[in-house]
Amino acid sequence: MHPVTTTLVGPEDRPADVIEVTMAAAERRNALGEAMLGGLTAAILKAEATGCRALILRAEPGVSTWSAGYDITALPIDGSDPLTWTNPLEAFLHVLRAAPFPVIAAVEGGVWGGACELVMTCDLVVASSSATFAVTPARLGVPYNTAGVAHFLAALPLNVAKEMFFTADPITAQSAWEYGVVNRLVDDGPEMQQVARDLGRRIATRAPLAIRAIKGEMTALTDARSLTSDDFERLTELRRAAWTSEDYQEGVRAFVEKRSPNFTGE
């Protein structure tokens, strides 16, 4: 089965104006591996080519996990950087930010790690009250990349982002709504789908060229500042120390073996 499916949900006279893209790999908890990210990228680019005015990104109805985040089994354990500036997730998020139409995340279930960054990179978020959000690299010993951290800082208050990264504990959809991450907080999956579709259809009635220009301006104005060479060198060294550590190897092993890791700081 293909990991991504596409449905036209716009108004009856222009159904392609609003496109719903569904992550359909629940058996892998919609992990963001090569096939999933490739399918999502293709769906975004196809929607752009067909004149889409709003896109909804969701999982299949009733899932317990919206997405488990970056595919841990794809992480290297040979001492190379596990999350380079050009990793597949970062490449997809670049495509997402560059899309000329608003992207609405329709969320139910757990959202983990890189999937949180995906949700926060979307333009609008509709979430079921049962959804949760957790940033989990500290559970695995993975040093999150600098561009990704910048995305979280753009979406969350600094102290909240720090707590999420440092504890790896989930926050509720209610908390995410209070922090301004969630635009619409709804009771259940069917209501979430309806609210997301209504929001997409409403956007589709507005001037698409104006929206395209405004989104481009917002993206440019919220991009992280350029790092100096000293910044880049210092941050790269900190990340290198983490990804070449025994803790990193232990975190990946523990995930695969479905046990709690024993981190030693070495």
KOLGULUM-413235 format. One line per field, with one value per residue (C-alpha): z, y, x; residue number from 1; residue in three letters. Coordinates in pm, 1 decimal, always signed. Layout:
# residues N
c3 <- [Z, ...]
c2 <- [Y, ...]
c1 <- [X, ...]
n <- [NUM, ...]
res <- [ALA, ...]
//
This chain:
# residues 266
c3 <- [+0.0, -86.2, +230.8, +108.3, -42.3, -190.1, -189.4, -350.9, -92.2, -234.1, -327.7, -574.9, -865.0, -794.1, -592.1, -664.8, -485.1, -153.0, -139.9, +154.8, +183.2, +418.6, +572.3, +537.1, +702.8, +1043.2, +1079.3, +1094.0, +1298.9, +996.7, +1060.3, +839.8, +637.6, +277.8, +125.8, +341.3, +288.4, -83.5, -105.6, +88.5, -126.1, -444.7, -312.9, -231.2, -571.4, -757.4, -563.9, -662.0, -1027.9, -1027.7, -878.4, -526.0, -296.2, +39.0, +146.5, +449.9, +592.2, +813.7, +922.5, +873.9, +1095.8, +1447.8, +1469.2, +1809.1, +1657.2, +1399.7, +1326.8, +1524.1, +1365.1, +1182.3, +1108.4, +1379.7, +1181.0, +914.1, +1154.9, +1089.1, +1364.1, +1188.8, +1346.4, +1072.6, +1149.2, +1193.5, +1110.6, +863.0, +725.0, +414.4, +580.3, +408.6, +671.0, +646.5, +267.4, +287.5, +536.3, +291.5, +24.4, +274.2, +368.1, +1.6, -99.8, -247.0, -63.8, +308.0, +455.6, +737.9, +974.7, +1096.3, +1402.1, +1622.8, +1830.7, +1935.4, +1749.3, +1818.7, +1745.7, +1390.0, +1335.0, +1586.4, +1367.6, +1066.4, +1239.8, +1351.2, +999.2, +865.6, +837.2, +1045.3, +1290.8, +1372.4, +1657.3, +1839.4, +2215.2, +2261.3, +2056.4, +2228.3, +2117.6, +2230.3, +2118.3, +2183.2, +2076.8, +2440.9, +2485.9, +2203.0, +2239.9, +1905.7, +1872.0, +1689.4, +1396.5, +1431.5, +1157.9, +1328.6, +1667.2, +1496.3, +1369.6, +1725.2, +1857.2, +1588.7, +1699.8, +2078.6, +2375.5, +2453.3, +2797.9, +2661.0, +2379.6, +2633.8, +2859.2, +2566.7, +2442.7, +2785.8, +2932.7, +2611.7, +2787.8, +2584.4, +2608.5, +2555.1, +2264.4, +2514.8, +2612.1, +2246.1, +2183.8, +2478.8, +2342.0, +2003.8, +1810.0, +1753.1, +1570.9, +1628.4, +1917.7, +1856.5, +2041.0, +1813.6, +1480.8, +1271.4, +1395.9, +1329.3, +967.6, +917.8, +1075.2, +870.7, +546.4, +621.3, +693.6, +367.9, +165.9, +324.6, +232.3, -122.2, -163.6, -100.1, -352.3, -419.4, -555.7, -249.8, -18.6, -210.6, -168.7, +199.0, +278.7, +99.7, +304.4, +630.2, +546.1, +464.0, +776.5, +1010.6, +873.1, +1125.3, +1113.7, +928.2, +1146.1, +1159.8, +1084.8, +1457.6, +1545.0, +1288.9, +1405.1, +1773.1, +1714.0, +1478.0, +1738.5, +2007.3, +1777.4, +1669.5, +2033.8, +2075.5, +1757.0, +1804.6, +2168.3, +2325.2, +2446.5, +2086.6, +2009.5, +2328.6, +2244.9, +1901.9, +2039.3, +2314.5, +2065.8, +1842.4, +2144.4, +2290.8, +2628.2, +2828.7, +2746.1, +3005.3, +2930.8, +3091.2, +2939.3, +2743.3]
c2 <- [+0.0, +346.5, +541.5, +858.6, +900.5, +1211.9, +1319.2, +1624.2, +1791.6, +2140.0, +2285.2, +2084.8, +2317.5, +2324.6, +2010.9, +2043.5, +2378.9, +2193.2, +1872.1, +1634.6, +1435.1, +1135.6, +951.8, +587.4, +375.2, +318.3, -15.1, +188.9, +462.8, +691.2, +712.1, +973.4, +745.8, +771.8, +636.3, +853.1, +1172.1, +1101.3, +1051.5, +1369.1, +1571.0, +1437.0, +1521.5, +1880.9, +1934.6, +1778.1, +1997.4, +2303.6, +2199.0, +2156.9, +2498.8, +2389.3, +2675.4, +2494.0, +2154.5, +1945.9, +1702.7, +1428.5, +1064.9, +797.4, +842.7, +706.2, +651.3, +649.7, +793.3, +1073.1, +1020.1, +871.2, +1122.1, +1055.8, +687.8, +581.5, +275.1, +512.1, +682.7, +602.5, +443.3, +468.6, +799.1, +1020.1, +1304.1, +1150.0, +1472.0, +1676.5, +2008.9, +1816.1, +1522.4, +1400.5, +1548.3, +1891.3, +1871.8, +1797.2, +2078.5, +2315.4, +2205.4, +2250.3, +2603.3, +2694.8, +2570.5, +2865.3, +2767.4, +2735.6, +2387.6, +2281.0, +2004.2, +1800.8, +1616.1, +1336.4, +1094.4, +1123.1, +1343.7, +1259.9, +1410.0, +1532.2, +1503.8, +1788.2, +1999.1, +1900.3, +2013.3, +2340.4, +2403.5, +2383.9, +2716.7, +2624.6, +2342.3, +2181.0, +1931.1, +1683.8, +1739.0, +1392.4, +1478.9, +1505.2, +1649.9, +1527.7, +1625.1, +1308.0, +1333.7, +1340.7, +994.4, +863.5, +1059.0, +1231.4, +1591.0, +1772.9, +1983.3, +2360.2, +2442.8, +2217.4, +2382.0, +2717.6, +2596.2, +2512.5, +2848.6, +3022.7, +2834.6, +2812.4, +3032.2, +2974.2, +2823.0, +2584.3, +2468.2, +2411.6, +2200.8, +1990.8, +1925.7, +1874.0, +1640.8, +1474.9, +1466.3, +1524.1, +1827.4, +1811.5, +1961.4, +2202.5, +2326.4, +2353.1, +2562.5, +2789.3, +2833.9, +2937.0, +2628.0, +2502.7, +2726.5, +2514.6, +2269.1, +2020.0, +1727.5, +1428.8, +1299.3, +1355.8, +1714.0, +1767.3, +1657.2, +1880.4, +2186.7, +2137.1, +2100.2, +2402.0, +2607.3, +2492.5, +2573.3, +2917.4, +2990.4, +2871.2, +3153.7, +3419.3, +3572.2, +3302.2, +3540.1, +3763.7, +3462.1, +3332.3, +3666.3, +3698.9, +3344.2, +3409.5, +3724.5, +3545.9, +3260.6, +3498.8, +3708.1, +3407.9, +3222.5, +3182.6, +3436.6, +3338.4, +3171.2, +3312.1, +3079.1, +3073.6, +2981.0, +2703.1, +2561.4, +2563.6, +2407.2, +2145.2, +2040.1, +2010.1, +1796.7, +1585.3, +1505.2, +1380.1, +1173.6, +1000.0, +916.5, +581.0, +737.4, +781.6, +415.9, +312.7, +524.6, +367.5, +15.9, +68.7, +191.3, -113.6, -347.6, -172.5, -96.7, +210.2, +341.9, +367.3, +692.6, +748.1, +1081.0, +920.2]
c1 <- [+0.0, +126.4, +211.8, +35.9, -310.8, -473.2, -839.5, -1003.4, -1228.4, -1281.3, -1621.0, -1829.2, -1753.3, -1376.2, -1284.1, -909.6, -898.7, -867.2, -664.8, -646.1, -323.1, -335.2, -40.5, -148.0, +121.3, -37.2, +145.1, +468.4, +301.9, +346.2, +719.6, +884.8, +1108.6, +1220.5, +897.6, +670.5, +870.2, +897.6, +521.5, +448.7, +689.4, +530.5, +182.6, +280.6, +444.4, +148.7, -94.2, +108.2, +107.2, -271.8, -347.3, -439.5, -545.5, -527.1, -393.6, -486.3, -229.5, -367.1, -338.2, -601.3, -910.6, -890.0, -512.8, -345.3, -25.6, -46.6, +323.3, +610.9, +849.2, +1174.6, +1230.6, +1476.6, +1583.3, +1718.1, +1958.6, +2326.5, +2534.2, +2872.3, +2974.1, +2827.7, +2585.2, +2237.7, +2052.1, +2250.3, +2134.6, +2028.0, +1850.0, +1528.0, +1295.7, +1457.5, +1434.6, +1061.1, +1000.2, +1169.6, +920.0, +636.2, +741.0, +784.0, +436.9, +242.0, -78.8, -158.8, -108.0, -339.0, -229.2, -529.1, -401.9, -527.1, -323.6, +38.5, +284.7, +648.1, +987.9, +1030.3, +654.8, +614.0, +839.3, +630.8, +309.5, +467.2, +594.4, +239.1, +59.0, -246.3, -322.6, -656.4, -617.8, -836.2, -838.7, -684.2, -372.8, -35.8, +297.5, +640.4, +991.1, +1188.4, +1558.0, +1673.3, +1521.1, +1739.9, +2062.4, +2001.9, +2131.8, +1852.3, +1971.5, +1998.5, +1748.3, +1494.8, +1546.0, +1491.0, +1153.1, +1046.1, +1164.7, +959.1, +647.3, +680.9, +775.3, +1144.1, +1087.3, +823.8, +1053.3, +1330.9, +1107.7, +985.1, +1339.6, +1497.5, +1229.7, +1101.2, +761.6, +443.3, +220.5, -154.9, -345.0, -498.8, -152.4, -49.7, -362.0, -277.6, +76.1, -64.5, +48.4, -307.2, -557.5, -868.4, -912.5, -1195.4, -1351.8, -1299.6, -1175.3, -1490.8, -1520.1, -1149.8, -1193.3, -1495.9, -1332.5, -1014.1, -1209.6, -1428.8, -1116.4, -955.8, -1268.2, -1290.3, -928.5, -1002.4, -1256.4, -990.8, -748.9, -484.5, -218.5, -248.7, -226.0, +76.1, +254.5, +164.0, +275.8, +604.8, +657.9, +577.5, +814.2, +1098.3, +1040.3, +1033.3, +1336.5, +1616.4, +1898.3, +2211.2, +2472.1, +2823.6, +3114.7, +3199.9, +2839.6, +2836.8, +3170.9, +3070.0, +2727.8, +2868.5, +3123.9, +2854.5, +2641.1, +2940.4, +3018.5, +2660.6, +2625.2, +2962.3, +2889.7, +2809.1, +2483.1, +2369.8, +2444.9, +2263.8, +1958.3, +1917.8, +1976.4, +1719.9, +1460.5, +1510.0, +1506.1, +1198.1, +1354.9, +1451.0, +1799.6, +2075.6, +2257.3, +2599.0, +2702.6, +2985.0]
n <- [1, 2, 3, 4, 5, 6, 7, 8, 9, 10, 11, 12, 13, 14, 15, 16, 17, 18, 19, 20, 21, 22, 23, 24, 25, 26, 27, 28, 29, 30, 31, 32, 33, 34, 35, 36, 37, 38, 39, 40, 41, 42, 43, 44, 45, 46, 47, 48, 49, 50, 51, 52, 53, 54, 55, 56, 57, 58, 59, 60, 61, 62, 63, 64, 65, 66, 67, 68, 69, 70, 71, 72, 73, 74, 75, 76, 77, 78, 79, 80, 81, 82, 83, 84, 85, 86, 87, 88, 89, 90, 91, 92, 93, 94, 95, 96, 97, 98, 99, 100, 101, 102, 103, 104, 105, 106, 107, 108, 109, 110, 111, 112, 113, 114, 115, 116, 117, 118, 119, 120, 121, 122, 123, 124, 125, 126, 127, 128, 129, 130, 131, 132, 133, 134, 135, 136, 137, 138, 139, 140, 141, 142, 143, 144, 145, 146, 147, 148, 149, 150, 151, 152, 153, 154, 155, 156, 157, 158, 159, 160, 161, 162, 163, 164, 165, 166, 167, 168, 169, 170, 171, 172, 173, 174, 175, 176, 177, 178, 179, 180, 181, 182, 183, 184, 185, 186, 187, 188, 189, 190, 191, 192, 193, 194, 195, 196, 197, 198, 199, 200, 201, 202, 203, 204, 205, 206, 207, 208, 209, 210, 211, 212, 213, 214, 215, 216, 217, 218, 219, 220, 221, 222, 223, 224, 225, 226, 227, 228, 229, 230, 231, 232, 233, 234, 235, 236, 237, 238, 239, 240, 241, 242, 243, 244, 245, 246, 247, 248, 249, 250, 251, 252, 253, 254, 255, 256, 257, 258, 259, 260, 261, 262, 263, 264, 265, 266]
res <- [MET, HIS, PRO, VAL, THR, THR, THR, LEU, VAL, GLY, PRO, GLU, ASP, ARG, PRO, ALA, ASP, VAL, ILE, GLU, VAL, THR, MET, ALA, ALA, ALA, GLU, ARG, ARG, ASN, ALA, LEU, GLY, GLU, ALA, MET, LEU, GLY, GLY, LEU, THR, ALA, ALA, ILE, LEU, LYS, ALA, GLU, ALA, THR, GLY, CYS, ARG, ALA, LEU, ILE, LEU, ARG, ALA, GLU, PRO, GLY, VAL, SER, THR, TRP, SER, ALA, GLY, TYR, ASP, ILE, THR, ALA, LEU, PRO, ILE, ASP, GLY, SER, ASP, PRO, LEU, THR, TRP, THR, ASN, PRO, LEU, GLU, ALA, PHE, LEU, HIS, VAL, LEU, ARG, ALA, ALA, PRO, PHE, PRO, VAL, ILE, ALA, ALA, VAL, GLU, GLY, GLY, VAL, TRP, GLY, GLY, ALA, CYS, GLU, LEU, VAL, MET, THR, CYS, ASP, LEU, VAL, VAL, ALA, SER, SER, SER, ALA, THR, PHE, ALA, VAL, THR, PRO, ALA, ARG, LEU, GLY, VAL, PRO, TYR, ASN, THR, ALA, GLY, VAL, ALA, HIS, PHE, LEU, ALA, ALA, LEU, PRO, LEU, ASN, VAL, ALA, LYS, GLU, MET, PHE, PHE, THR, ALA, ASP, PRO, ILE, THR, ALA, GLN, SER, ALA, TRP, GLU, TYR, GLY, VAL, VAL, ASN, ARG, LEU, VAL, ASP, ASP, GLY, PRO, GLU, MET, GLN, GLN, VAL, ALA, ARG, ASP, LEU, GLY, ARG, ARG, ILE, ALA, THR, ARG, ALA, PRO, LEU, ALA, ILE, ARG, ALA, ILE, LYS, GLY, GLU, MET, THR, ALA, LEU, THR, ASP, ALA, ARG, SER, LEU, THR, SER, ASP, ASP, PHE, GLU, ARG, LEU, THR, GLU, LEU, ARG, ARG, ALA, ALA, TRP, THR, SER, GLU, ASP, TYR, GLN, GLU, GLY, VAL, ARG, ALA, PHE, VAL, GLU, LYS, ARG, SER, PRO, ASN, PHE, THR, GLY, GLU]
//
